[in-house]
């Protein structure tokens, strides 16, 4: 897997009137794992993925997959890549099996192998009946067919643009489990608006805004850099708000979330978090005590708001 890689070198894309959809994006990932690509709508995420898959030509810079330049040698570069960009959908007249088999044939799959591979993907993705016409499927079912098509022939590199868009909670769990299994020996780059999804799947993260990469680092390092400043506690029995407020100065704003559930603000330090828990346990039996927001969500909000202390680019 050491020759498996995704690279961007000064990748820039300008559209009308000189507006930069992507400006000087530079990163390199190799081996296996999952990278989350996060940013608001219009930040440049899909543009980046299109450049990496040859759907757009860069204004400046270069994109390489598995060490091969995507523009100069597109077929070679993408020979071992599976991708979903901007929610493609299978042809309505095709059956599920035909839609997936067509992609397998484009990739040079042998007829004797394609049926077996489709059966394996069917087991992993709980696909609709293989003889069902794609035009009669729900949006979530069509999305799962597209994901199956992107994974046929077992590509080493998988590039996914909002892979769980249109899926219900059960389907999202299915895809999450599949990607967590795939990342053990594949390289996955995925954009997403769902912080929970990225937290549960990705090892690395890239934050982008207005075409510029603000931060890229491991999820673990981001968690250490950005401290959550609120916790949620749930008690086994109802409790008065004033009793929590009276615990001491380490307690900030307290909000009632439910009959037995409260959100407590604090300075984000580990010591204050521990002291608050100690005090809460003395008030009533505690059923749960956890961060009120995801660490990646805190990081995302801080970066999008232009927190200058946190906009240092990690190597």
N, C-alpha and C positions, 0 to 999 in steps of 0.2 A: 504493500500500500504506500510505500515511500514516494512513488512517482505520481501519486494522486494529488492534484493541487488545483486551486483557484487563485488567480492573480489579477490585480488591477494596478497599472503603473501610470500615474498622472491622468487617469481616465476622466475626460471632459466631454460633455455634450451640450452644444449650444443650439437653440432653436431660433424662432423668429425674433428679430430685433436684438440679436445678441444675448438673449436671456439664457443663462446657464442652468440647465436642468440638473447637471452634475458638474462639479468643479474639482479637478485635481484629486480624484479619489485614488488612494493607494493602499493596498493591503495584499497580504498573501497568507493563505491557509493551505496546509498539506496534511496528508495522512487521512485519519478518520475523525469523525466528530460532527457536531452540529453548530452552525453559526446563525444567530438570530439577527435580522436586519430590521431595525426599528426607527420609525419616524412618522410624522404626521402626513396626511394626504398631500401630494405634490412635493414631497421632500426630495424625491429622486430615487426611491427604492426600485420601482419598476423599470425606470430608465437604466439603472445599473444592471439589472438582471437581463434586460434586452441587449445591452452591450456585451455582456458575458456570453450570451447565446447567439450572437451574430444577427439579431433582429434589427439592430441599429448599428450604424457606423459611427465611431467616435469622432468628434471634432479634433481632439488631441488625445495622445496617450494610447495605451494598448491594453488589451484583455487577453489573458492566456488561460487555458484549461488543460491540465495535465502537461504543462510545459509547451503547449502549441498555441501560436497566435490565432485567435478566433477569426480575424479578418483575412489574414493572408492564407490560412489553411483551414477554412471553416469545417469542411467535412471531416478532416482528421481530428481537429480539436473537439468536435462534438460527437465523435464516434462512440464515446463511452459516457455520455451525459443524458440524463433524463430530466425533463423540465416541464413545469406548468407556469405559463406567463399569462396574466390577465384572464384567468378563468376560461380557458378554451373548452369547447363542448364537442362531444362526438356528433357525427352526422345523424340526424333524426331517423333516417331510413335504415341505418345499420343496427344489427343486433349488438348486444354487449360484447359477445365473443368476436364478432367481425371488427368492431371498433378497436379492440385491443390487438387482434391479430394483424390488422393493417399496419399498426406502428411496428410490431415485431418484424414484419416482412420488410418494412423500410430499413430496419436495422440489420437485415441480413439473416434473420432467424430461419431455421429449417422447419419445414412443416411438421416433421416428426417431433420436434421439441416444443413448438408453440402451444399445442394443446395442453401439454403437461404444465408449462409455465403459467398458462391462464388458470388452470385448476389450482395451482399453488397460490396465486394472487387472490383467487376467489376465496380460498380458505382464510387468508389473512385479512381481507377487506370486506368480507361478507357481502359480496356483490349481488346485484339483482339477478334474476334468472338469466343465464347466458344467452338464451334465445329471445329475450325481451327486446323490443325495439327501443332505441335510446330516446326517441321522440316522445315516448309515453312515460318516461321516468321522471321522478321528482328532481328538483335541483340538486339535493344532496346525493341522490343516487348517481346522477350524471357526473357530479364532482368525483365520486369514488371511482367511477369508470375512468375518468381522466387521470386520476392518480395511479390507477392500475396500469394504464397505458404508458405513463411516464416511467414506471418501474419495470416494464417488460424487458427482457434480456439482461436484467440485473446490472444497470449502469453503475460505475464506481462513484460518479459525481451526480448529485441530485440537486436541482435548483428549483425552488418552489416559491411562487408568488401567492401569498395568502392561501395556503393549502386547505384550511378548514373553512373557508368562506362558504356560507350556505349550508353548513352541516349542523345537525342538531347535537345536543350534548352527548348522546350515546355515540354518534358517528365521530365526534371530536375525540372522544376517549379512544376509539378504535384507531384513528390516525395517529394520535399521540403515542400509543403503545407500539405501533408499527415503526414510527420514526425513531423512537428510543431504541428499538431493536436494530434498525438499519444503521444507526450512527456508530455502532460498534466496529463496523468494517466498511463504511461508506463515508464520503464527505458530503454533508448537506448544508446548503445555504438557503435560508428561508426568511422571507419577509412576513411580518405579522403585525396586526394591531392588538393582539391579545397578549398582555403581559404574562398572564398565568400560563399560557401556552409556551411562550419562550422560556419562562422560568423552569418549566417541567421538562423541556426537551433540550435546550441549547447549553453548550459548554462555553461558548464565546458569544459576544454581542457587539454589534456596531450600531451606534446612534447617528442618525443623519438628519439634517434640517436645512432647507433651502439649498439643496445640492451640495452641502459641505458636510463631511464627516466630522462630528464633534468629539466622539469618543469611541474607541474600540479596545476591548479588554476581555478578560475572562469574566464570567458571571460571578465567580467567587471574589475577584478583586473589586468588581463594582459593588458587591454587597458590603465589602469592608470599607469602601470609600464613602458610600452614601448611607447615612444612618436613618432608619425610620424613626419618626418622632411621635408616634401614637401606637398604643396597644389596645386590643379589645379583650375584655374579660367577661366570662359567663359564670354566674354563680348557680349553685344547686337550688337556692331559695331566693325569693325577692329581697331587695336591699334598697335602702333609701340613698339617694344621690349624695346627700350631705355627709354621710358617713365616709364616703370615698374622698370627698373634698377635704375632709378633716384629717387625712392621713399625714399631711405635711407639705412643705414647700416644693418637694420634688414632683408633686402632682400639679399639672397644668389644667387646661380646660377639660371638663368631664361632660360627656354627652350620653344621654339615654338612647340606646340602640333598640332595646327590647325590654320586656318586663324584668329579665334577669341578666341583661347584657348591657355593657357600658363601653364607651370609647374614652380613653384617657390620654391626654397629651402630656409630653414630658420633653426633656432636653435632648433625648436621643442617646444618652450615655448608657453604657452597660451597667454601671453602678446604680443609676437611678431606676433603670428597668428592674433590677434585682430587688431594690428596696421597696418599690411599689408592689411587686409580687408578694414580698414578705408581709407587707401591711395588709394586703387583700386577703391573704390566707387567714389572717387573724380576725377578719370580719365575718366570713362565712365560707363554707366549702366551695372551692374553685373547680369548675368543670373544665374550663379552657382558658388559656392566656397566650395570646399571639399578636404578632404585628398587625396593625389595622390595615396596612397597605403592603403590597409587594415591594421589595427593595428595588426591582427594576422600574416599577412605577414611580417611586420616589426619584430615582435617577433620571428617568425620562422627563418628569415635570421640572426638575431643577435645570436640566440642560435646555429644555425648550423655553424656559423663562430667562435664559441667558446668565446663569450663575457662573460668574467669571472664575470662581475658585475651583469649579469642577470641569471646566472645558479644556483640560489638558489631555492631549492625544497620547494614548498609550502605544508603545512600540509593539 
